[in-house]
Amino acid sequence: MNKTVQVKRSPLQSLKDCWHLTRPYWTSEDKWRAIGLILVVITFNLLVVYMSVLFNKWNNLFYDSIQQVNKKAFFSLLVTFSYYAFFYIVFQIISFYFNKILEIRWRKWLTNYYIEKWLTKHAYYKTRFIQDYVDNPDQRISQDVGSFVSTVLGLTLGLISNIVSLCSFVFILYKISGAFAFTFAGHNFVINGYMVWVALLYAIAGTYITFLIGRPLIKLNFRQETVEADFRFGLMRVREYAENIAFYHGEKQERSKLDGKFNNVINNFMAIVYRQMRLDIFNVFYGQVAIIFPLLVASPRYFARLIQLGDLMQISSAFGRVQGALSFFIDSYGSLASLRATMDRLYGFESAVSNAQDLAAVTRSIDNKSYLQINDISITLPNAERKLISNLNLTVNAGERILVSGKSGSGKTTLLRALAGLWPYVTGEIKYDNSCRELFIAQRPYLPNVTLREAICYPLEANLPSDEELAQVLSDCGLAYLASRLNDDAEWDKILSLGEQQRIAFARILVNRPDIIYLDEATSALDEGMEQHLYVTLIQRLPESAIISVAHRTTLGKYHTKELNFNLFTDN
């Protein structure tokens, strides 16, 4: 099975990819609410930065009061600190609240957007036919969308706050750090605001080293999502086929496969741990040095009595803010690496869905002369090595019942897929009466996890039959004992046997009353007596409906007016 692979992209291309994924929401009908919310969040983030500036000035005054042993000023500044702290906390809380409101609105919109694209033109089914198969689309919608929205918001707002913080504190640091004079090669040099340049060089060096250490995290994070999803899928398969595995006593084999998948999870996780540990060691070292570094550089002026203790502490605080703003990339590298992996998965999902929607399908046109008219239909396998059906012509009118027979692999089920528009490797034309309603019934019917009433009526949503009508339908299908469970919500595909599920499918036909019924081995799990009863009931209750049945049993011939035998096609 081919899976979506990660492609290396330049930083500029990464920004373009991010905008490509971001643009749909910020140009949608919800954009003005989103813009309003982001402006509120930015406003309060700026107020938080303003409070940080006030705290920086407060540091100077507070430590000066300590140096001067000014008791009155000391306690007065403590009161001032409590005011500052109160407003700082309030601004942070308000910013956090509106940030989360924006995040959930964006995620809700984007999730609905991707679900709509996934379900449009049968893309959820057709992605299996494209070259770059998209693995675990459920995870990409349920998990990656939320991760993308949260990370993009956090990084964007963090970048804005750090830019504003840098602009605010760089002038403070430039002003209070003074000039640095030195002699080199017989020439005198003076660097004004030297602490600003020191902070800049310190941040550039840290950023470069962080990039070298942390770059492999992008690939590792991408792979971690894949192996985690594969392990979950393996567990889900055991649950889905629990009865078959139990009959085969296949626990040992399943355990071996699950162990292999989980080992992939552990091995990749440990690779992330080792790489992240190296990055964390450097970041901790970098951060700790940043605490003492400004004091070390500015201390000569303090000991020369050119500045006071308050000035020294203010320099240290301002240096920390400037260095922190310049080190945004270092602090956010883990999030950036995770975001790149998430974007690759979402971008791959979008590309796969778009390619699946663009796959060819049989041409369908409206013609009310007959229920269904098939003209020159030819069907091939995906590799185009062999034609299953060549130049098939068939007309289906009201009340006609056609049996499609033939050996396994001859293309019987594939014909139904082509008629439904699911099979892309098909040419020809289908004309249909647009007033006719169709219903496809597979060998293993789809039973959603809803109430039994809803499962029987699926996909019907409005004007559902009464309890008495449903009870009669169940009785007609040999399921009268389920009438008391119409309001029960359960996993019916796990509770009911395959034979019972197939009878539920016939009940669904009687409820939905389609004009064209497609049955794909729909009675394979039933005995001949029940099979006869259901076909006779179907013919009696829906005499005007056309039926196209795919089956191997020769006993079904008597319930049909025509037979299409695929064994007679010379191309087979």
TORZA-111846 format. One record per residue (C-alpha): x, y, z; residue in three letters; residue number from 1. Coordinates in pm, whole numbers, padded with zeros to 5 digits. Example, Ala and Ser with C-alpha at 12.3 -4.5 7.8 and 13.67 -1.06 7.14 Angstrom:
2
      x      y      z resn resi
  01230 -00450  00780  ALA    1
  01367 -00106  00714  SER    2
***
This chain:
572
      x      y      z resn resi
  00000  00000  00000  MET    1
  00143  00339 -00100  ASN    2
  00133  00605  00164  LYS    3
  00170  00980  00163  THR    4
  00537  01069  00197  VAL    5
  00696  01379  00338  GLN    6
  00855  01618  00089  VAL    7
  01136  01854  00187  LYS    8
  01037  02218  00144  ARG    9
  01220  02547  00181  SER   10
  01115  02794  00455  PRO   11
  00949  03011  00190  LEU   12
  00755  02714  00053  GLN   13
  00657  02622  00410  SER   14
  00509  02971  00454  LEU   15
  00320  02932  00125  LYS   16
  00189  02593  00240  ASP   17
  00081  02742  00571  CYS   18
 -00107  03022  00394  TRP   19
 -00265  02768  00157  HIS   20
 -00405  02579  00457  LEU   21
 -00495  02897  00646  THR   22
 -00658  03097  00364  ARG   23
 -00991  02908  00336  PRO   24
 -01104  03014  00683  TYR   25
 -00970  03369  00672  TRP   26
 -01150  03433  00343  THR   27
 -01471  03255  00444  SER   28
 -01805  03389  00560  GLU   29
 -01672  03380  00918  ASP   30
 -01370  03599  00841  LYS   31
 -01502  03919  01002  TRP   32
 -01573  03745  01333  ARG   33
 -01228  03589  01313  ALA   34
 -01064  03924  01239  ILE   35
 -01252  04082  01529  GLY   36
 -01141  03807  01767  LEU   37
 -00776  03819  01653  ILE   38
 -00772  04197  01699  LEU   39
 -00904  04156  02054  VAL   40
 -00638  03895  02130  VAL   41
 -00361  04109  01980  ILE   42
 -00480  04414  02174  THR   43
 -00460  04234  02506  PHE   44
 -00127  04077  02411  ASN   45
  00004  04429  02349  LEU   46
 -00129  04534  02688  LEU   47
  00062  04241  02841  VAL   48
  00379  04367  02669  VAL   49
  00307  04717  02802  TYR   50
  00279  04574  03153  MET   51
  00618  04407  03099  SER   52
  00765  04747  03015  VAL   53
  00621  04886  03339  LEU   54
  00766  04591  03531  PHE   55
  01105  04664  03376  ASN   56
  01096  05024  03496  LYS   57
  00968  04906  03832  TRP   58
  01277  04679  03864  ASN   59
  01503  04982  03843  ASN   60
  01318  05175  04110  LEU   61
  01273  04874  04337  PHE   62
  01640  04771  04345  TYR   63
  01749  05132  04382  ASP   64
  01528  05154  04692  SER   65
  01705  04847  04830  ILE   66
  02049  04991  04756  GLN   67
  01950  05322  04917  GLN   68
  01786  05148  05215  VAL   69
  01470  05350  05145  ASN   70
  01203  05171  05347  LYS   71
  00916  05397  05243  LYS   72
  00992  05364  04874  ALA   73
  01040  04988  04915  PHE   74
  00689  04925  05052  PHE   75
  00532  05180  04817  SER   76
  00680  04993  04521  LEU   77
  00546  04662  04656  LEU   78
  00195  04811  04645  VAL   79
  00261  04931  04291  THR   80
  00374  04580  04202  PHE   81
  00043  04434  04324  SER   82
 -00148  04671  04092  TYR   83
  00073  04581  03800  TYR   84
  00040  04210  03873  ALA   85
 -00340  04235  03893  PHE   86
 -00376  04400  03552  PHE   87
 -00111  04170  03402  TYR   88
 -00307  03862  03511  ILE   89
 -00641  04009  03394  VAL   90
 -00500  04090  03048  PHE   91
 -00348  03742  03021  GLN   92
 -00678  03572  03113  ILE   93
 -00883  03781  02869  ILE   94
 -00628  03716  02592  SER   95
 -00635  03343  02666  PHE   96
 -01017  03328  02661  TYR   97
 -01064  03503  02326  PHE   98
 -00771  03308  02182  ASN   99
 -00948  02980  02265  LYS  100
 -01280  03109  02127  ILE  101
 -01106  03191  01798  LEU  102
 -00927  02853  01801  GLU  103
 -01246  02650  01842  ILE  104
 -01433  02855  01578  ARG  105
 -01148  02808  01331  TRP  106
 -01118  02439  01407  ARG  107
 -01494  02386  01374  LYS  108
 -01503  02562  01038  TRP  109
 -01193  02388  00904  LEU  110
 -01312  02044  01020  THR  111
 -01644  02093  00844  ASN  112
 -01456  02217  00537  TYR  113
 -01240  01905  00518  TYR  114
 -01529  01668  00591  ILE  115
 -01727  01828  00310  GLU  116
 -01436  01789  00067  LYS  117
 -01375  01431  00183  TRP  118
 -01739  01331  00126  LEU  119
 -01783  01517 -00205  THR  120
 -01774  01312 -00528  LYS  121
 -01703  00995 -00327  HIS  122
 -01349  01115 -00252  ALA  123
 -01346  00913  00073  TYR  124
 -01379  00602 -00145  TYR  125
 -01178  00701 -00451  LYS  126
 -00859  00798 -00265  THR  127
 -00768  00428 -00276  ARG  128
 -00719  00460 -00652  PHE  129
 -00469  00745 -00654  ILE  130
 -00093  00694 -00662  GLN  131
 -00013  00875 -00334  ASP  132
 -00255  00693 -00108  TYR  133
 -00356  00899  00197  VAL  134
 -00324  00695  00515  ASP  135
 -00557  00744  00812  ASN  136
 -00776  01030  00683  PRO  137
 -00981  01010  01002  ASP  138
 -00676  01113  01206  GLN  139
 -00593  01396  00971  ARG  140
 -00940  01544  01014  ILE  141
 -00991  01474  01386  SER  142
 -00638  01539  01515  GLN  143
 -00419  01719  01263  ASP  144
 -00671  01998  01200  VAL  145
 -00686  02080  01572  GLY  146
 -00308  02063  01603  SER  147
 -00260  02288  01300  PHE  148
 -00504  02554  01420  VAL  149
 -00366  02559  01776  SER  150
 -00001  02572  01665  THR  151
 -00051  02837  01396  VAL  152
 -00242  03062  01635  LEU  153
  00016  03015  01909  GLY  154
  00312  03082  01681  LEU  155
  00149  03380  01507  THR  156
  00043  03553  01827  LEU  157
  00376  03466  01986  GLY  158
  00562  03619  01691  LEU  159
  00355  03939  01708  ILE  160
  00408  03968  02086  SER  161
  00781  03909  02049  ASN  162
  00814  04168  01772  ILE  163
  00631  04427  01983  VAL  164
  00834  04327  02287  SER  165
  01157  04358  02088  LEU  166
  01062  04704  01961  CYS  167
  00968  04814  02313  SER  168
  01271  04685  02499  PHE  169
  01542  04738  02240  VAL  170
  01520  05115  02291  PHE  171
  01523  05073  02668  ILE  172
  01825  04846  02648  LEU  173
  02001  05075  02400  TYR  174
  01948  05375  02626  LYS  175
  02047  05224  02961  ILE  176
  02334  05001  02843  SER  177
  02547  05302  02753  GLY  178
  02859  05286  02536  ALA  179
  03140  05033  02524  PHE  180
  03483  05177  02443  ALA  181
  03783  04967  02348  PHE  182
  04110  04989  02157  THR  183
  04203  04758  01871  PHE  184
  04514  04776  01655  ALA  185
  04591  05121  01786  GLY  186
  04246  05257  01709  HIS  187
  03980  05362  01958  ASN  188
  03629  05230  01907  PHE  189
  03302  05318  02082  VAL  190
  02988  05103  02045  ILE  191
  02672  05276  02164  ASN  192
  02400  05055  02309  GLY  193
  02641  04765  02300  TYR  194
  02411  04533  02496  MET  195
  02167  04537  02205  VAL  196
  02437  04406  01970  TRP  197
  02547  04150  02226  VAL  198
  02188  04023  02252  ALA  199
  02160  04006  01874  LEU  200
  02481  03805  01831  LEU  201
  02385  03577  02119  TYR  202
  02044  03503  01962  ALA  203
  02187  03446  01611  ILE  204
  02439  03194  01742  ALA  205
  02170  03014  01946  GLY  206
  01928  03003  01652  THR  207
  02184  02852  01417  TYR  208
  02285  02581  01663  ILE  209
  01920  02503  01741  THR  210
  01846  02458  01371  PHE  211
  02137  02217  01330  LEU  212
  02034  02008  01630  ILE  213
  01657  02012  01583  GLY  214
  01613  01977  01206  ARG  215
  01566  01594  01214  PRO  216
  01263  01644  01446  LEU  217
  01046  01743  01149  ILE  218
  01084  01405  00981  LYS  219
  01060  01216  01312  LEU  220
  00737  01393  01413  ASN  221
  00585  01318  01074  PHE  222
  00674  00951  01107  ARG  223
  00544  00934  01465  GLN  224
  00197  01034  01352  GLU  225
  00207  00762  01086  THR  226
  00326  00476  01309  VAL  227
  00083  00572  01587  GLU  228
 -00204  00564  01339  ALA  229
 -00088  00228  01200  ASP  230
 -00084  00080  01549  PHE  231
 -00435  00212  01622  ARG  232
 -00556  00071  01291  PHE  233
 -00410 -00270  01380  GLY  234
 -00598 -00270  01710  LEU  235
 -00915 -00165  01533  MET  236
 -00879 -00452  01284  ARG  237
 -00855 -00704  01569  VAL  238
 -01171 -00562  01718  ARG  239
 -01349 -00559  01381  GLU  240
 -01259 -00920  01298  TYR  241
 -01261 -01051  01656  ALA  242
 -01490 -01346  01583  GLU  243
 -01293 -01464  01280  ASN  244
 -00964 -01439  01467  ILE  245
 -01110 -01630  01760  ALA  246
 -01232 -01910  01532  PHE  247
 -00889 -01934  01370  TYR  248
 -00712 -01912  01709  HIS  249
 -00504 -01643  01543  GLY  250
 -00409 -01462  01864  GLU  251
 -00039 -01544  01824  LYS  252
 -00020 -01406  01471  GLN  253
 -00218 -01095  01562  GLU  254
  00001 -01038  01868  ARG  255
  00310 -01065  01648  SER  256
  00176 -00806  01403  LYS  257
  00069 -00570  01682  LEU  258
  00408 -00607  01851  ASP  259
  00575 -00513  01523  GLY  260
  00358 -00204  01482  LYS  261
  00407 -00102  01845  PHE  262
  00784 -00151  01816  ASN  263
  00778  00101  01534  ASN  264
  00600  00342  01769  VAL  265
  00856  00287  02045  ILE  266
  01162  00307  01819  ASN  267
  01051  00630  01654  ASN  268
  00945  00775  01990  PHE  269
  01287  00704  02138  MET  270
  01451  00865  01834  ALA  271
  01242  01175  01907  ILE  272
  01338  01158  02276  VAL  273
  01711  01142  02200  TYR  274
  01690  01423  01947  ARG  275
  01467  01636  02173  GLN  276
  01701  01569  02466  MET  277
  01993  01714  02271  ARG  278
  01783  02015  02181  LEU  279
  01665  02060  02541  ASP  280
  02021  02034  02676  ILE  281
  02129  02316  02449  PHE  282
  01815  02523  02521  ASN  283
  01856  02488  02898  VAL  284
  02224  02581  02871  PHE  285
  02138  02870  02641  TYR  286
  01864  02994  02874  GLY  287
  02071  02966  03192  GLN  288
  02366  03148  03038  VAL  289
  02124  03422  02925  ALA  290
  02043  03490  03294  ILE  291
  02400  03557  03403  ILE  292
  02541  03683  03071  PHE  293
  02397  04041  03082  PRO  294
  02504  04082  03445  LEU  295
  02853  03970  03354  LEU  296
  02877  04209  03057  VAL  297
  02723  04508  03241  ALA  298
  02896  04452  03576  SER  299
  03214  04652  03488  PRO  300
  03005  04970  03464  ARG  301
  02836  04889  03793  TYR  302
  03161  04829  03977  PHE  303
  03297  05148  03823  ALA  304
  02996  05321  03990  ARG  305
  02869  05444  03653  LEU  306
  02531  05280  03711  ILE  307
  02336  05181  04020  GLN  308
  02195  04842  04123  LEU  309
  01855  04935  03981  GLY  310
  02014  05015  03644  ASP  311
  02200  04684  03648  LEU  312
  01882  04488  03720  MET  313
  01690  04684  03458  GLN  314
  01964  04607  03203  ILE  315
  01942  04238  03295  SER  316
  01562  04242  03262  SER  317
  01564  04434  02932  ALA  318
  01842  04212  02792  PHE  319
  01633  03907  02882  GLY  320
  01331  04048  02700  ARG  321
  01531  04145  02389  VAL  322
  01722  03818  02386  GLN  323
  01395  03626  02444  GLY  324
  01226  03805  02153  ALA  325
  01524  03740  01927  LEU  326
  01528  03377  02041  SER  327
  01168  03317  01936  PHE  328
  01283  03063  01678  PHE  329
  01485  02873  01940  ILE  330
  01198  02858  02189  ASP  331
  00947  02762  01921  SER  332
  01155  02512  01724  TYR  333
  00973  02211  01867  GLY  334
  00638  02364  01772  SER  335
  00768  02460  01428  LEU  336
  00893  02106  01365  ALA  337
  00557  01964  01474  SER  338
  00373  02218  01258  LEU  339
  00577  02126  00950  ARG  340
  00489  01759  00997  ALA  341
  00120  01845  01051  THR  342
  00114  02066  00741  MET  343
  00268  01785  00535  ASP  344
 -00010  01552  00646  ARG  345
 -00290  01803  00583  LEU  346
 -00138  01912  00253  TYR  347
 -00112  01546  00151  GLY  348
 -00473  01491  00254  PHE  349
 -00592  01791  00049  GLU  350
 -00393  01681 -00253  SER  351
 -00521  01323 -00230  ALA  352
 -00884  01434 -00197  VAL  353
 -00851  01676 -00489  SER  354
 -00692  01407 -00708  ASN  355
 -00962  01159 -00609  ALA  356
 -01237  01406 -00702  GLN  357
 -01073  01459 -01042  ASP  358
 -01068  01088 -01126  LEU  359
 -01275  00998 -01429  ALA  360
 -01622  00851 -01388  ALA  361
 -01873  00716 -01634  VAL  362
 -02066  00984 -01823  THR  363
 -02420  01019 -01690  ARG  364
 -02699  01204 -01870  SER  365
 -03073  01238 -01817  ILE  366
 -03314  01048 -02039  ASP  367
 -03661  00973 -01906  ASN  368
 -03745  00714 -02171  LYS  369
 -03633  00429 -01944  SER  370
 -03515  00380 -01588  TYR  371
 -03159  00307 -01696  LEU  372
 -02980  00280 -02030  GLN  373
 -02617  00162 -02055  ILE  374
 -02436  00248 -02377  ASN  375
 -02096  00103 -02477  ASP  376
 -01969  00059 -02121  ILE  377
 -01611 -00075 -02100  SER  378
 -01445 -00143 -01765  ILE  379
 -01077 -00215 -01697  THR  380
 -00869 -00291 -01391  LEU  381
 -00659 -00009 -01235  PRO  382
 -00342 -00131 -01407  ASN  383
 -00527 -00134 -01742  ALA  384
 -00379 -00476 -01820  GLU  385
 -00714 -00646 -01871  ARG  386
 -01064 -00541 -01968  LYS  387
 -01338 -00679 -01746  LEU  388
 -01623 -00561 -01966  ILE  389
 -01616 -00436 -02323  SER  390
 -01887 -00235 -02503  ASN  391
 -02177 -00342 -02283  LEU  392
 -02524 -00215 -02384  ASN  393
 -02825 -00269 -02162  LEU  394
 -03168 -00111 -02109  THR  395
 -03352 -00144 -01778  VAL  396
 -03722 -00054 -01759  ASN  397
 -03972 -00039 -01475  ALA  398
 -04041 -00377 -01319  GLY  399
 -03751 -00553 -01496  GLU  400
 -03528 -00781 -01290  ARG  401
 -03180 -00859 -01422  ILE  402
 -02952 -01128 -01279  LEU  403
 -02578 -01062 -01330  VAL  404
 -02395 -01395 -01308  SER  405
 -02046 -01522 -01382  GLY  406
 -01735 -01658 -01221  LYS  407
 -01551 -01473 -00945  SER  408
 -01334 -01188 -01070  GLY  409
 -01527 -01146 -01393  SER  410
 -01635 -00790 -01302  GLY  411
 -01990 -00830 -01169  LYS  412
 -01946 -00613 -00858  THR  413
 -01722 -00375 -01049  THR  414
 -02012 -00313 -01289  LEU  415
 -02226 -00200 -00995  LEU  416
 -01944  00028 -00878  ARG  417
 -01923  00179 -01226  ALA  418
 -02300  00236 -01237  LEU  419
 -02276  00413 -00900  ALA  420
 -01994  00637 -01026  GLY  421
 -01739  00481 -00789  LEU  422
 -01514  00305 -01042  TRP  423
 -01287  00548 -01232  PRO  424
 -01154  00306 -01494  TYR  425
 -01461  00305 -01714  VAL  426
 -01572  00454 -02045  THR  427
 -01914  00483 -02203  GLY  428
 -02240  00650 -02115  GLU  429
 -02527  00593 -01874  ILE  430
 -02866  00752 -01934  LYS  431
 -03108  00757 -01646  TYR  432
 -03444  00886 -01538  ASP  433
 -03366  01163 -01290  ASN  434
 -03692  01102 -01106  SER  435
 -03578  00749 -01013  CYS  436
 -03429  00680 -00671  ARG  437
 -03153  00420 -00640  GLU  438
 -03042  00198 -00353  LEU  439
 -02729 -00022 -00341  PHE  440
 -02719 -00321 -00105  ILE  441
 -02379 -00487 -00051  ALA  442
 -02308 -00842  00063  GLN  443
 -02226 -00705  00408  ARG  444
 -02477 -00423  00456  PRO  445
 -02373 -00099  00622  TYR  446
 -02532 -00063  00965  LEU  447
 -02444  00269  01135  PRO  448
 -02413  00286  01514  ASN  449
 -02755  00442  01571  VAL  450
 -03094  00322  01689  THR  451
 -03233  00017  01510  LEU  452
 -03507  00238  01367  ARG  453
 -03250  00468  01204  GLU  454
 -03039  00174  01085  ALA  455
 -03339  00022  00906  ILE  456
 -03446  00352  00749  CYS  457
 -03093  00460  00645  TYR  458
 -03034  00679  00447  PRO  459
 -03391  00808  00490  LEU  460
 -03403  01094  00745  GLU  461
 -03747  01254  00717  ALA  462
 -04100  01108  00722  ASN  463
 -03990  00788  00893  LEU  464
 -04245  00507  00921  PRO  465
 -04440  00453  01243  SER  466
 -04353  00180  01490  ASP  467
 -04639 -00031  01361  GLU  468
 -04520  00000  01000  GLU  469
 -04161 -00086  01094  LEU  470
 -04281 -00382  01300  ALA  471
 -04468 -00512  00995  GLN  472
 -04161 -00464  00773  VAL  473
 -03945 -00656  01023  LEU  474
 -04202 -00932  01032  SER  475
 -04205 -00949  00652  ASP  476
 -03827 -00998  00662  CYS  477
 -03831 -01265  00932  GLY  478
 -03713 -01028  01207  LEU  479
 -04032 -00982  01410  ALA  480
 -03836 -01044  01732  TYR  481
 -03644 -00718  01683  LEU  482
 -03956 -00499  01681  ALA  483
 -03921 -00430  02054  SER  484
 -03568 -00291  02004  ARG  485
 -03642 -00016  01753  LEU  486
 -03524  00255  01995  ASN  487
 -03212  00069  02110  ASP  488
 -02882  00232  02014  ASP  489
 -02609 -00028  01958  ALA  490
 -02333 -00156  01730  GLU  491
 -02574 -00361  01520  TRP  492
 -02303 -00493  01287  ASP  493
 -02146 -00660  01594  LYS  494
 -02472 -00782  01753  ILE  495
 -02653 -00922  01449  LEU  496
 -02533 -01215  01241  SER  497
 -02458 -01160  00873  LEU  498
 -02787 -01330  00782  GLY  499
 -02979 -01094  01012  GLU  500
 -02792 -00796  00868  GLN  501
 -02891 -00901  00516  GLN  502
 -03254 -00924  00622  ARG  503
 -03224 -00574  00775  ILE  504
 -03103 -00460  00433  ALA  505
 -03419 -00597  00269  PHE  506
 -03625 -00419  00534  ALA  507
 -03436 -00102  00438  ARG  508
 -03542 -00154  00075  ILE  509
 -03908 -00187  00173  LEU  510
 -03889  00130  00380  VAL  511
 -03702  00344  00125  ASN  512
 -03900  00210 -00173  ARG  513
 -03632  00286 -00440  PRO  514
 -03708  00270 -00812  ASP  515
 -03382  00090 -00897  ILE  516
 -03241 -00170 -00658  ILE  517
 -02884 -00302 -00687  TYR  518
 -02820 -00623 -00491  LEU  519
 -02461 -00749 -00463  ASP  520
 -02469 -01104 -00321  GLU  521
 -02734 -00964 -00087  ALA  522
 -02867 -01311  00017  THR  523
 -02539 -01504  00033  SER  524
 -02575 -01571  00407  ALA  525
 -02941 -01682  00387  LEU  526
 -03090 -02026  00327  ASP  527
 -03283 -02080  00005  GLU  528
 -03619 -02064  00182  GLY  529
 -03554 -01721  00334  MET  530
 -03397 -01605  00006  GLU  531
 -03713 -01703 -00183  GLN  532
 -03935 -01535  00075  HIS  533
 -03744 -01205  00056  LEU  534
 -03735 -01192 -00325  TYR  535
 -04104 -01274 -00352  VAL  536
 -04184 -01008 -00090  THR  537
 -03971 -00755 -00275  LEU  538
 -04141 -00829 -00608  ILE  539
 -04489 -00814 -00458  GLN  540
 -04435 -00496 -00253  ARG  541
 -04234 -00307 -00516  LEU  542
 -04364 -00436 -00852  PRO  543
 -04254 -00125 -01046  GLU  544
 -03899 -00123 -00912  SER  545
 -03618 -00247 -01135  ALA  546
 -03379 -00497 -00972  ILE  547
 -03019 -00570 -01076  ILE  548
 -02883 -00864 -00876  SER  549
 -02525 -00990 -00866  VAL  550
 -02515 -01351 -00749  ALA  551
 -02353 -01692 -00792  HIS  552
 -02659 -01899 -00699  ARG  553
 -02847 -02038 -00997  THR  554
 -03163 -02057 -00784  THR  555
 -03208 -01681 -00817  LEU  556
 -03273 -01705 -01191  GLY  557
 -03646 -01769 -01145  LYS  558
 -03694 -01430 -00973  TYR  559
 -03548 -01235 -01265  HIS  560
 -03669 -01154 -01616  THR  561
 -03324 -01133 -01778  LYS  562
 -02978 -01274 -01716  GLU  563
 -02645 -01105 -01794  LEU  564
 -02385 -01383 -01791  ASN  565
 -02031 -01247 -01770  PHE  566
 -01887 -01586 -01862  ASN  567
 -02001 -01521 -02219  LEU  568
 -01787 -01206 -02264  PHE  569
 -01504 -01300 -02497  THR  570
 -01272 -01041 -02339  ASP  571
 -01282 -01242 -02018  ASN  572
***
